[in-house]
Amino acid sequence: MRSQESIYQEALQVATLYYYHGLTTEAIAKEMNFSRPKVSRLLSHARQSGMVEIRIVNVENKLLPLEQSIKDHFGLENVHIVPVPKLLGEMVWLEYVAQYAANYLNEILEPGCTLAVAWGTTISEIAVHLIPKRMPGITIVQMNGSGNTYTPDNRYAANILQKFSENYEASYLLFPVPTFFDYRETKEALFRERSIKKIIETQNNADILLYSVGAVDAGVPSHIYSSGYLEPEDIQSLEEQGVVGDLATVFFREDGTYKDIPINQRASGPSLELYKKAPRAICVVSGRAKIHGLHAALRAGYVKELIVDEPTAHLLWQRMGHSLDDL
């Protein structure tokens, strides 16, 4: 049985001949005395293992004016609008956006940096589509707690963190606290513990924040709303407070205010001020039902970089006071 090292070397050689030197699979098979199916398998292995990174540059990007308008309007550093097959529905849109975000992470991550990840439906989908790339010294840290009364284990969030860690060969820090504490006093006491303070310090000093906007009525439901994290009285309170979304389980209103929302006093997620001061705050959004929360987060300055599907970007354009006929 061939060793992993021999497979690696063969895949590297085949990929070099194919991508660098432009040889066909037939020519490579003849050159290396392989069958054509074996050459195809080795090329697939090279792509899936992260040995080969493919980047497509659309020099006639028709979405560029819309990206620039959104960027200028909200003072963002980057906007990425992902074209999606509109008729196939929001599950497919999320997959396309997650694939784009996964590729983008490989472009911007650098050895030694800290990536803070807010678990949830969108980030879970990104984790599925990560492309292996060894990054020495990277630390992945969980941004908000994930324990709740109805789910006694922490596997959902832990699996997301583990996928990121394995993909980049990075260390990771779980945040072993409830998503929402029963009492504010309990949260305050636990957050004074040195082990918890160390994790919070890592969150606060992260180089990159990766998160989405939570929405109660999204086409692809946000995990926090669909998996027992909120009691019925919590939902009622959020409605009474005029909440339009959350970032890492910290809720906010249409005008971006959040500090006086009662449940936030018990929430384990970071203050929304963190998103303003972080070097890079990347919000990944897919789904038109998230438009209210996304627009509010953008206006409040809780986003620095945006990755969004095209239909949702068009809705955002309209909320900015424009007509689709203007595009």
N, C-alpha and C positions, 0 to 999 in steps of 0.2 A: 504493500500500500504506500502510495506516494506521501511524502511529508508535506506539511503546510508550507514549508520554506520552498520546496521545489515547485509547488503550485504557484506560489507568489512570484518566483523568478520567471516562470513560463508566462504568467499573465502579464508581468511587467514587460517582458520582451515582445509579446504579441501586441500589447497596447502601444508600445513605442513604435513598432513598425507600422501599425495602422494609423495612429493619430499624428505622429511626427513625420513619418516618411511617406504616408499616403498610399501604402501598399494595400491591395485588395485582400480579402480573406483567402481567395484562391491562391494569390501569390505568396501570402504568409504560410499557408499550408504546405506549399511546395518548398519554400525556403527552409522551414523547420521540420519538414517530414511529418506533419500532423494531418489528420483528417480535417475537412472544413467544419464539421460539427464541433470538433474539439476547439478549433480557433474561435468559433462563435461563443462556446461556453467560457473560454478564458477571457474574451472581451467582456462578456456579461459579468464575470467575477471581478474584473478590474473596475467596472463602473460601480457595482454594488458594494464593493469593499472600500470605496473612497479613493482608490488609486488614481482614478480618472475623474476630473471635475470638468463638467461641460457648462459653458456659459453662453447663452444666446443674447446677442445685442441687437435689439430692434431699432435700426437706424431711422425708421419711419414711424416711430411710436405715436399713434394717433391720440393716445391718452396723455401725452406729455403736457399739452396746454391745461388740461383739467388737473393734473398733478401739481403743476406750477401754481395754478389759481388757489387750490386748497392750501398749499404750502405757504403762499404769501398771505392769505387771509388769516390764518391762525398762527403765523410765525413759526412754522415747523422747520426742522432741519432736513427731513426727507419725507417724501410721500411716494408710496409704491401702490399703484392700482393694478390689480391682477385681473386680466380678462378671463371670463368664465362662460361656459355654455349656459345661457340664461334659462333655457327651457328644461334643464335637467334638475333644477331644484337646489335648495340650500345645502343639502348634505354634500352634493358634488362641489358647490362653491367653496365650502369649508375645506374640502380635500385639496382643491387647487391652491387656495390661499395658504394652507399649511405647508404644502410642498414648496411654495415660493419662499415662505418664511424660513423653512429648514435650510434651503440653499443660501439664503441671505446670511444666516448665522455663520455658515462656513466662510463667508467672505469677510466678516467683520470681527469674529473672535480672534483673539491673540493670546499667545502663551502667557500664563501668569495672571490673567484677568479673572474677575469674579462675576458670574452670571446669576442674578436673582430671578427665580422662576415662580410665578403665581399659578398654581395648579387650576385646572378646569377643563371644560370640553375642548376649547380651542387649543390650549397648550398640550393637552393629551394627544390631539391629532397631529400637532407639530412633532411631538416625540416619536410618533409612529413613522414619520417620513424623514427623520434625521439621516444624514449621510455621513458614514464613518470618517472621522478625521482626528488624528492624534494631536492633542493640544497639551503640551507639558505644563504642569502647574496651574491648570484651570480649576477653579472651585465653583461648584453649583450649590446654591443655597435656596431653600424653600422660603417663600415670602410670607405665607400665612398658614396658620395651623389648619389641620384637616380632621381632627377628631370630632365625633358627634355621638349623640345618645343612641342612634339607631344603627350606626356602623361601628362596631367595637374595635375594628382594626384600622390601620392607616395605609392599607395597601394601594388605594387609588392614587394618592399623592406620591407615595413612596415609589410606585412603579414608574411614574413620570420622571421623578428625580433620578432613578436608577438607569432609565433609558438614556437620559442626557449624559450621565456619568460614564456609562459604558461606551457611548458613541464617541466621546472625546477623551476617554481614558482619564477622567477627571475624578477628583474627590468630591463628595457632596455632603451637605449638612441638612438633615431633616429638622423640622421645627415641631417638636413633640408636645404640642399644646392643642386644646380644643379650638375649633373654628370660632365658636362663640362661647365665652364663659357664661356660667349661670349668674355670676355676681361680678360686678366691677372690682370689688375689693379683692377677689380671688386672683383676677388678672393682674392687678397692681402688685400683689404679693409675689406671684410667680415670676413676673417680669423683673423683680429685684434679684432673683437667683443668678449667681455668676454664670452658670452654664447657659441659661436662657439669654442673659445679657450679651454673652459672646456671640450668639447667633444673630441677635438683633443688631449688634455692631457690624457684623459681616453684611447683613442686609443693607444697612445704612451707608456702607462704604463700597457697595457693588459698583462695578464699572458699567454694567448693562442690566436694565430691568426688562423682563419679557412678560407680557401680560395681555389680557383682553378686557373687554367691557362685559360685565354680566347683565343679563336682562331676563326678567321673569317670563316674558311671553315670546321668547325667540323661537324661530322656526326649528332650530336645533337647540333644545333647552340648555341653559347654563346648568352645570352640574350642581351648583349650590341650591338651585331652586327645585331640582327634580329628584334629589337624593336624600331628603330628610334632614337637611341642615337647619331649616327654618321651621319654627312652630307656626300654627295658624295665626296665633296672636302677633307673631313677628311680622307676618305678611300684612296683616291688617294695619299694624303700626307703620310699616313702610309706605303703605298707600296713604295713610293719614298725613305722613310727613312729606308727601309729594316726591318720593324717591324715584329717580329715573334709571338708575344703574348702580353698579358697584365696581370697584377695582380691588382685587384681592380681598374681597369680603368687607370692604369699607364702603358704605353707601353714600350717595350724594344726590342732591336735588338738581333741578334744571339750571339753577344759577351757580352750581358748583359748590354750594355750602354743604358742610358735612359734620362739623364739630359738635353741633347741638342735637344731632340725631341720636336718640337714646341707645339703640343697639350698637352703635359704633363705640360706645364706652366699654362694651363687652367683646368687641371684635378683636381678633388676633392679628389682622393685617396691619401694615404700616400706615402711618399718617400720610394723607394724600400730598402733603408738602414734599415727601421724598421724591415724587415723580418730577417735581420742578427742579430739584437740585442735583439729581442723578446725572452723570455724564451722558448717558444714553438711556432713554425711556421709550421702548419700542412697544407700541400697542398694535395687536393683530386682531382685526375685526372681520367677521363674515356673517352676513344676515341682516336683512332690512329692518327687523324688529329691534335691532340694537342701535338704530339711528338716533333715538332720543338721548340715550346715555352717551353715545359717541360724541354727538354735537355738544352736549354739556361738558364733557371731559376736555374736549378741544378748546372750548371757550374759556374754561377755567385754567388752562395751561398744564393739564395733567398728562399731556402727550408731547413727545418731542419728535418721534418718528412714527409714521402710520403705514401699516400694510393692510389693504382693504380690497374687497372684491368690487368689480366694476358697477354692478347694480346699486350697491350700497353707496358707492362714491357718487353716483348720479343723484341719489336721494339727498346726500349731504350737500351737493351743489344747489339743489332746490331750497334746502333749509338755509343756505347762505343768501337766499333772495334772488336766485337766478331761475331762468326757464331752461328746460332741456333743449329748446330751440336755439339757445345761445351757444350751445357746444359746437 
